[in-house]
Amino acid sequence: MNILFYSHLTAEFPEIILPLKESYPEHDFIYAQSKDEYLEGLKSAHVLIYGNLSPEDAEIASSLKLLIIPFTGTAHLDLDFFRERGILVANSPGNGSIVAERALALAMAVCGRVLEFHIDMSKGDWHRTGNPQKPFDYWFSMQGKQVSILGTGDIGQGIAKLLKGFDCKIKGYRRETVIPQHFDSVTASIDEALEFAEILFIALPISSETDNLINQSNIDKLNGSFLINVGRGKIVNEAALYEALSTGKLAGAGLDVWYDYPSKAKPLATGSALPFHTLPNVVISPHAASHTPEGKQGQLMGVLRALESYLKKGVPDTLLT
């Protein structure tokens, strides 16, 4: 069996792949270093590890049986296309704890007004009010607060675990009624999740059900709350979010995911048509929640677990189709 890797992960962490490769010497592990090598390898590949196999490239891969996406998100893929061709698709949720750490960092930064105070202090503003009845400009402590987490998978559970150190009351948003570890309750009602939250974390994938989930009609339920998004930008309506932040309906936001992304054809200064970066109650991050060695190693280890499951049982453990 030919197993084709087309990912920077193979060059960065070859030592992680080696034990599996040595355990299955009957299979060929092929590492494409360029687009030409990738296209040539596709002709005989049975398994492909790559993030974005196009329908055109899939036509070349006449022997392909399994595609493993080396990260979580698969909304960019037409899964029906692969089902019709009998190609299994799996993903790798191996960086959940790292993304959860970034979500917590964004929450602490925006709730603590860390970046705002840093910028203002560099200009000489110590955030003393001059009012003897209330001399200090307060920041918002997360301790003991009500938190809703939209999405209770690896990332959501990682966030909940970290927040337990703050004695937060944690509600998860999910269809199932089983309460995951570290959560206090769950709900299938988005309205209930929003109304409960003093701090809202978004850790959902994008889909037809989650696109525009938080919108003009329900964002007011977050009045005075903080919003942290490490899921996908379009889960929250762009205009509604900006209006709520700029008017103070939302106390603040930490945003690692966006509405548009830079490309060679059209580099973007920010990930939105709206000037989120000018708002003092917003901390922005360039979709970098998994960008640590540990996060990328976790992604690769997730790929290898799925691959080994397929080699042993004929089915990857993170099967999507």
C-alpha positions in Angstrom: 0.0 0.0 0.0 1.3 3.5 -0.9 0.8 6.1 1.8 1.4 9.6 0.6 2.1 12.5 2.9 1.8 16.0 1.6 2.2 18.2 4.7 4.8 20.3 6.4 4.4 18.1 9.5 6.4 15.3 7.9 9.4 17.6 7.5 9.1 19.2 10.9 8.6 16.0 12.9 9.9 13.0 11.0 10.8 11.2 14.3 7.1 10.9 15.1 6.3 9.0 11.9 9.3 6.6 12.1 8.0 4.1 14.7 4.8 3.5 12.7 6.7 3.2 9.4 9.0 0.6 11.0 6.0 -1.3 12.3 4.5 -1.6 8.8 7.5 -2.3 6.5 5.1 -3.9 3.9 3.7 -0.4 3.2 5.5 2.4 1.4 5.5 5.8 3.2 6.0 8.5 0.6 6.7 12.2 1.5 6.0 14.7 -1.3 8.1 17.8 -0.9 6.5 19.8 -3.8 3.3 20.0 -5.8 4.8 18.1 -8.6 5.9 15.2 -6.3 2.4 15.3 -4.8 0.7 15.0 -8.2 3.0 12.2 -9.2 2.4 10.3 -6.0 -1.3 10.6 -6.3 -1.3 8.3 -9.3 -0.5 5.3 -7.1 -1.6 6.5 -3.6 -3.9 4.3 -1.6 -3.9 6.6 1.4 -3.3 10.4 1.3 -2.5 12.7 4.2 -3.3 16.2 3.0 -5.6 19.1 3.9 -7.3 20.0 0.7 -7.7 17.3 -2.0 -9.5 19.0 -4.9 -12.0 17.1 -7.1 -9.6 17.6 -10.0 -6.7 16.0 -8.1 -9.0 13.2 -6.9 -9.5 12.2 -10.5 -5.8 11.5 -10.7 -5.9 9.4 -7.6 -7.6 6.3 -9.1 -6.4 4.0 -6.3 -7.2 6.2 -3.4 -9.1 4.6 -0.5 -8.5 6.9 2.4 -8.0 10.7 2.8 -6.8 11.9 6.3 -7.1 15.6 6.9 -4.2 16.6 9.3 -6.4 18.9 11.3 -10.0 19.1 12.6 -11.9 21.3 10.1 -13.4 19.7 7.0 -16.1 22.2 6.0 -14.0 23.0 2.9 -14.5 19.5 1.6 -17.4 18.1 -0.4 -17.8 14.9 1.6 -20.6 13.6 -0.7 -18.0 13.7 -3.5 -15.8 11.3 -1.6 -18.7 9.1 -0.6 -19.7 8.7 -4.2 -16.2 7.5 -5.1 -15.9 5.2 -2.1 -13.0 7.2 -0.5 -13.0 7.2 3.3 -12.3 10.6 4.9 -10.9 11.1 8.4 -9.5 14.0 10.4 -7.2 14.7 13.3 -8.5 16.4 16.4 -5.1 16.0 18.1 -4.5 19.6 19.1 -7.6 20.2 21.3 -5.8 20.9 24.5 -3.5 23.4 22.8 -6.4 25.3 21.2 -8.1 25.3 24.6 -5.1 26.9 26.1 -5.2 29.7 23.5 -8.9 30.2 24.1 -8.2 30.7 27.8 -5.3 33.1 27.0 -7.7 35.2 24.8 -10.3 35.2 27.5 -7.9 36.3 30.2 -6.5 39.0 27.9 -9.8 40.5 27.0 -11.5 40.1 30.4 -8.4 41.4 32.2 -8.1 44.2 29.7 -4.4 43.3 29.4 -3.7 44.6 25.9 -5.8 47.7 26.4 -4.0 48.6 29.7 -0.6 47.8 28.1 -1.3 50.2 25.2 -2.7 52.9 27.3 0.1 52.7 30.0 2.7 53.1 27.2 0.9 56.5 26.5 0.9 57.5 30.2 -2.6 56.5 31.1 -2.6 54.5 34.4 -6.4 53.9 34.4 -6.9 55.9 37.6 -10.2 57.7 37.4 -9.5 60.7 39.5 -12.8 59.9 41.3 -12.2 59.3 45.1 -15.4 57.2 45.3 -14.1 54.9 42.5 -10.4 55.5 42.0 -9.6 52.6 39.8 -10.8 51.5 36.3 -11.8 47.9 36.9 -11.1 44.8 34.8 -13.3 41.6 34.9 -12.3 38.6 36.9 -13.2 35.2 35.5 -13.4 33.5 38.9 -16.7 32.0 39.8 -18.4 33.2 36.6 -21.1 31.5 34.5 -19.6 30.1 31.3 -21.2 28.6 28.2 -19.1 26.5 25.8 -20.6 25.9 22.4 -19.1 22.6 21.4 -18.1 19.9 23.8 -15.6 18.0 21.8 -11.8 17.9 22.5 -11.4 21.7 22.4 -14.6 22.4 24.5 -13.7 19.8 27.1 -10.1 21.2 27.2 -11.5 24.7 27.9 -13.9 23.3 30.6 -11.0 21.5 32.3 -8.9 24.7 32.4 -11.8 26.8 33.7 -12.4 24.5 36.6 -9.4 26.1 38.2 -11.4 29.3 38.3 -14.4 27.7 39.9 -16.6 28.6 37.0 -20.1 27.2 36.5 -19.9 25.6 33.1 -22.8 24.8 30.7 -22.1 23.0 27.4 -24.1 23.5 24.2 -24.7 20.1 22.5 -27.5 17.8 21.2 -26.8 14.9 23.6 -28.0 15.1 27.2 -24.9 13.3 28.6 -22.8 15.8 30.6 -19.1 15.5 29.6 -16.4 15.6 32.2 -15.7 19.1 33.7 -19.1 20.4 32.7 -21.9 21.2 35.2 -24.8 21.0 32.7 -25.6 20.9 29.0 -28.4 22.3 26.9 -29.5 21.9 23.3 -31.0 25.4 23.3 -28.8 28.1 21.9 -30.9 30.8 23.6 -30.4 29.1 27.0 -26.6 28.9 26.4 -26.4 32.6 25.5 -28.6 33.8 28.4 -26.5 31.8 30.9 -23.1 33.0 29.7 -21.2 35.8 31.4 -18.4 34.4 29.2 -19.1 32.5 26.0 -16.6 30.2 24.3 -17.2 29.0 20.7 -15.5 25.8 19.8 -17.8 24.5 17.1 -17.0 23.5 13.5 -18.8 25.4 10.8 -21.7 23.6 9.1 -25.2 24.4 7.8 -26.4 24.2 11.4 -23.8 26.4 12.9 -23.3 29.0 10.2 -24.8 32.3 11.5 -25.8 30.6 14.8 -25.2 33.8 16.7 -26.9 36.6 14.7 -28.8 39.8 14.9 -31.8 38.1 16.5 -30.1 36.5 19.4 -26.8 38.3 20.1 -28.6 40.7 22.6 -28.9 37.7 24.9 -25.2 38.1 25.5 -25.7 41.7 26.8 -22.7 42.6 29.0 -20.9 39.3 28.3 -17.6 38.4 26.8 -17.3 36.2 23.6 -14.2 34.1 22.7 -14.2 32.4 19.3 -11.7 29.6 18.4 -14.3 27.7 16.3 -15.0 29.5 13.0 -15.7 33.1 12.2 -19.0 32.7 10.4 -20.6 31.0 13.4 -21.1 34.6 14.6 -22.7 37.1 12.2 -20.0 39.6 11.4 -22.1 42.8 11.4 -24.0 41.8 14.5 -20.7 41.1 16.4 -19.2 44.4 15.4 -22.3 46.4 16.3 -22.5 44.7 19.7 -18.9 45.3 20.5 -18.7 48.9 19.2 -21.8 49.9 21.2 -20.9 48.1 24.4 -23.7 45.5 24.3 -20.9 42.9 24.4 -18.3 43.6 27.0 -15.5 42.3 24.8 -14.3 39.6 22.5 -11.2 37.4 21.8 -11.2 36.4 18.2 -8.8 33.8 16.7 -11.0 32.9 13.7 -12.1 35.2 10.9 -14.4 35.9 7.9 -11.7 36.2 5.3 -8.1 35.0 5.1 -5.1 36.4 3.3 -4.1 34.9 -0.1 -1.3 35.6 -2.5 -3.9 37.2 -4.8 -5.4 39.5 -2.1 -3.4 39.9 1.1 -5.6 41.3 3.9 -4.5 43.4 6.8 -7.3 42.0 9.0 -9.7 39.1 8.7 -12.8 41.2 8.4 -14.3 44.0 6.3 -15.1 45.7 9.6 -12.4 47.4 11.8 -12.5 45.0 14.8 -8.8 45.8 15.3 -9.7 49.4 16.3 -11.9 48.5 19.2 -10.3 48.6 22.6 -12.4 45.7 23.9 -11.2 43.2 21.3 -8.1 41.0 21.3 -7.4 39.6 17.8 -5.3 36.6 16.9 -4.4 35.3 13.4 -6.0 31.9 13.6 -3.0 30.7 15.5 -4.5 28.6 18.3 -2.7 25.4 17.3 0.5 27.1 16.2 2.9 25.5 18.8 5.2 22.6 18.3 3.0 20.6 20.7 -0.1 21.5 18.7 1.3 20.4 15.4 2.8 17.3 16.9 -0.6 16.5 18.3 -2.1 16.9 14.8 0.4 14.5 13.4 -0.1 12.0 16.2 -3.8 12.1 15.5 -3.1 11.4 11.8 -1.0 8.4 12.7 -3.6 7.0 15.1 -6.2 7.2 12.3 -3.7 5.6 9.9 -2.8 2.8 12.2 -6.5 2.1 12.9 -7.0 1.8 9.2 -4.0 -0.5 8.7 -5.2 -2.7 11.5 -9.0 -2.7 11.1 -9.7 -1.2 7.7 -11.4 1.8 9.3 -9.8 5.0 10.7 -10.8 5.9 14.3 -11.9 9.4 13.3 -14.0 8.3 10.3 -16.1 11.1 8.8 -17.5 9.3 5.7 
